[in-house]
């Protein structure tokens, strides 16, 4: 009986408390208060120290301060010792890709870091293409770098825009002795125009002196589907003629005045 009781007590001592049988939680990247809460939930007797101390002015918004790593001194996780952890604090490097040097400098300044850019002589519109440390890396306040190196690239030249191809400008027809009008067959306006032209031509022919033989004027209109050419005024013979050709048929008006 005594031996059994002694064995149970020895087993409890060797097993240790529940927190000793579990690995401590990973708190990397968490804000300092969140990391402390998670560790205390794992072991309420845990002693926590910060490097640098929380009361030191780091020149950074406290909301941007995170745990870079947790250091467990040797032996502090033993059953016989009170557990102790030292949390090394740092800040996350911002993403500078696509930013100009001025904007990138403002971003790294918010986390108490400096910006070094290459090449020298870069224009104000050049932007960051590569950075070291990379975006998202956690850099410790103590012992960590305070510089972000950035490579700047010139902006890409805009792609030229190809405008629409304009049709060639139609040139006016050469001056000829024949006057050509384009009308559409079946149009009431074309009919009136033909009658007016025929009347004017007839009147002109009747006013000529009877003793002076002159060549008659010939007015001709040809109409068809689509583009229509006519009427045509030409002095080609001893007669005056007005001819209208319709879309679905042919209608002709002939007025002839022979030369005298």
C-alpha positions in Angstrom: 0.0 0.0 0.0 2.8 2.4 0.9 4.7 1.5 -2.2 1.7 2.2 -4.4 1.2 5.6 -2.8 4.8 6.5 -3.1 4.7 5.6 -6.8 1.7 7.8 -7.5 3.3 10.8 -5.8 6.5 10.2 -7.7 4.6 10.1 -11.0 2.9 13.4 -10.3 6.2 15.0 -9.5 7.8 13.7 -12.7 4.9 14.7 -14.8 4.9 18.2 -13.5 2.1 20.8 -14.1 -0.1 20.9 -17.2 1.7 23.9 -18.7 5.0 22.0 -18.5 3.7 19.2 -20.7 2.7 21.7 -23.4 4.8 23.9 -25.6 4.4 27.6 -25.1 2.4 29.4 -27.7 4.0 31.2 -30.6 3.5 35.0 -30.2 5.7 36.2 -33.0 4.1 39.2 -34.8 1.5 39.9 -32.1 1.3 43.2 -30.4 2.9 43.2 -27.0 -0.4 43.3 -25.0 -1.9 40.4 -27.1 1.3 38.4 -26.7 1.2 38.8 -23.0 -2.4 37.8 -22.8 -1.8 34.6 -24.8 1.2 33.6 -22.7 -0.6 34.3 -19.4 -3.4 32.1 -20.5 -0.9 29.3 -21.1 0.6 29.8 -17.6 -0.7 32.3 -15.1 2.6 32.2 -13.2 4.7 33.2 -16.2 7.1 36.1 -15.7 7.5 38.3 -18.8 10.2 40.8 -19.6 10.4 43.1 -22.7 13.4 44.2 -24.7 13.4 47.1 -25.0 11.2 47.9 -22.0 7.7 49.1 -22.7 8.3 52.4 -20.9 11.0 53.4 -23.4 10.0 55.9 -26.1 10.7 54.0 -29.3 9.5 56.8 -31.6 6.8 54.5 -33.0 3.1 54.3 -32.6 2.6 51.6 -29.9 0.0 49.9 -32.2 2.9 49.2 -34.6 5.1 47.5 -32.0 5.1 43.7 -32.3 7.0 40.8 -30.9 9.9 39.9 -33.0 10.9 36.8 -31.1 10.4 35.1 -27.7 13.5 34.1 -25.7 13.2 31.3 -23.1 16.3 31.3 -20.9 17.7 27.8 -20.3 16.1 26.0 -17.4 13.1 28.3 -17.0 10.7 25.6 -18.3 11.9 23.0 -15.7 9.3 21.8 -13.3 11.2 23.2 -10.3 11.6 26.7 -11.7 9.1 29.5 -12.3 8.9 30.0 -16.1 10.3 33.2 -17.5 10.2 34.6 -21.1 11.9 37.7 -22.6 10.0 39.2 -25.6 12.1 41.1 -28.0 10.1 43.8 -29.6 10.3 45.1 -33.2 8.2 46.5 -36.0 7.1 45.3 -39.4 8.7 46.7 -42.5 6.1 48.5 -44.7 5.7 47.6 -48.4 7.3 50.3 -50.5 6.7 48.8 -53.9 5.5 51.3 -56.5 6.1 54.3 -54.1 8.2 57.3 -55.0 11.2 58.0 -52.8 9.4 60.8 -50.9 6.4 58.6 -50.1 8.6 55.6 -49.2 10.7 57.8 -46.9 7.5 58.8 -45.1 6.4 55.2 -44.7 9.7 54.0 -43.2 9.8 57.0 -40.9 6.6 55.9 -39.3 8.4 52.8 -38.0 11.6 54.7 -37.0 13.7 53.6 -39.9 15.6 55.4 -42.7 15.5 55.0 -46.4 18.6 54.6 -48.7 17.8 54.6 -52.5 19.8 53.7 -55.6 20.7 54.7 -58.2 21.8 58.2 -57.4 20.3 60.9 -59.6 16.9 59.2 -59.8 14.1 61.4 -60.9 11.3 62.4 -58.5 8.8 60.2 -60.4 10.9 57.0 -60.1 9.4 54.3 -57.9 10.6 51.5 -55.7 10.9 48.1 -57.4 13.0 46.2 -54.8 13.5 46.7 -51.1 15.7 45.2 -48.3 14.5 44.0 -45.8 11.4 42.8 -47.6 7.9 44.0 -46.9 6.5 42.3 -43.8 9.8 41.4 -42.2 9.9 42.1 -38.4 13.0 44.0 -37.4 14.0 44.3 -33.8 14.5 47.6 -32.1 17.6 46.4 -30.3 20.3 45.0 -32.5 18.2 45.2 -35.7 18.9 47.3 -38.7 17.4 50.8 -38.9 17.8 51.1 -42.7 15.7 50.1 -45.6 17.5 49.9 -49.0 15.4 50.5 -52.0 16.1 50.3 -55.7 14.2 52.9 -57.9 13.2 52.4 -61.5 12.2 55.0 -64.0 8.5 55.1 -65.0 7.5 53.2 -68.1 6.9 55.3 -71.2 3.2 55.4 -72.1 2.2 53.3 -75.1 1.3 55.6 -78.0 -2.4 55.5 -78.9 -3.2 54.8 -82.5 -6.0 57.1 -83.6 -8.7 56.0 -86.0 -7.9 56.0 -89.7 -9.8 58.8 -91.5 -11.1 58.2 -95.0 -9.4 60.2 -97.7 -11.0 63.6 -98.4 -12.9 63.7 -101.7 -11.4 66.1 -104.2 -13.9 68.4 -106.1 -14.4 67.3 -109.7 -12.6 69.2 -112.4 -14.4 72.1 -114.1 -16.1 70.8 -117.2 -18.5 72.2 -119.8 -21.1 69.6 -118.6 -22.9 70.2 -115.3 -23.8 67.0 -113.5 -26.3 66.7 -110.6 -26.8 63.6 -108.5 -30.4 62.9 -107.5 -32.3 59.9 -106.3 -35.0 58.5 -108.6 -38.5 58.8 -107.2 -37.7 62.0 -105.2 -40.3 64.8 -105.5 -37.5 67.4 -105.2 -35.7 65.8 -108.2 -38.9 66.1 -110.3 -39.3 69.8 -109.5 -35.6 70.4 -110.2 -35.9 68.8 -113.6 -39.0 70.8 -114.6 -37.2 74.1 -113.5 -34.1 73.2 -115.5 -36.2 72.3 -118.5 -38.2 75.5 -118.4 -35.0 77.6 -118.1 -33.4 75.9 -120.9 -36.5 76.3 -123.1 -36.8 80.0 -122.3 -33.2 80.6 -123.1 -33.6 78.8 -126.4 -36.8 80.9 -127.4 -35.1 84.2 -126.7 -32.3 83.7 -129.2 -32.4 85.8 -132.3 -34.2 84.0 -135.2 -31.6 85.0 -137.8 -28.7 83.6 -135.9 -28.5 79.8 -136.1 -27.1 78.4 -132.8 -26.6 75.0 -131.4 -29.4 73.7 -129.1 -28.8 72.8 -125.5 -29.5 69.3 -124.3 -30.5 68.6 -120.7 -30.6 64.9 -119.7 -31.3 63.2 -116.3 -30.6 59.5 -115.7 -31.8 58.0 -112.4 -31.3 54.6 -111.0 -31.0 52.8 -107.6 -28.2 54.2 -105.5 -26.1 57.0 -107.0 -27.7 58.8 -109.9 -25.9 61.0 -112.4 -27.9 63.8 -114.1 -29.2 66.0 -115.3 -26.4 66.8 -117.8 -26.3 70.1 -119.7 -24.4 69.9 -122.9 -24.4 71.8 -126.1 -24.2 68.9 -128.5 -26.9 69.3 -131.1 -29.7 71.4 -132.5 -32.3 70.3 -130.0 -33.2 70.8 -126.4 -34.2 67.7 -124.5 -35.0 67.0 -120.8 -35.1 63.3 -120.0 -36.1 61.7 -116.6 -35.3 58.0 -116.0 -37.1 56.6 -113.0 -36.0 53.9 -110.6 -38.7 51.4 -111.7 -39.2 52.7 -115.2 -38.2 55.4 -117.7 -40.1 58.7 -118.0 -38.8 61.1 -120.6 -39.7 64.7 -121.1 -38.3 66.0 -124.4 -38.4 69.7 -125.3 -36.8 70.4 -128.6 -36.1 73.7 -130.3 -34.3 73.4 -133.6 -31.9 76.1 -134.5 -33.1 78.8 -136.9 
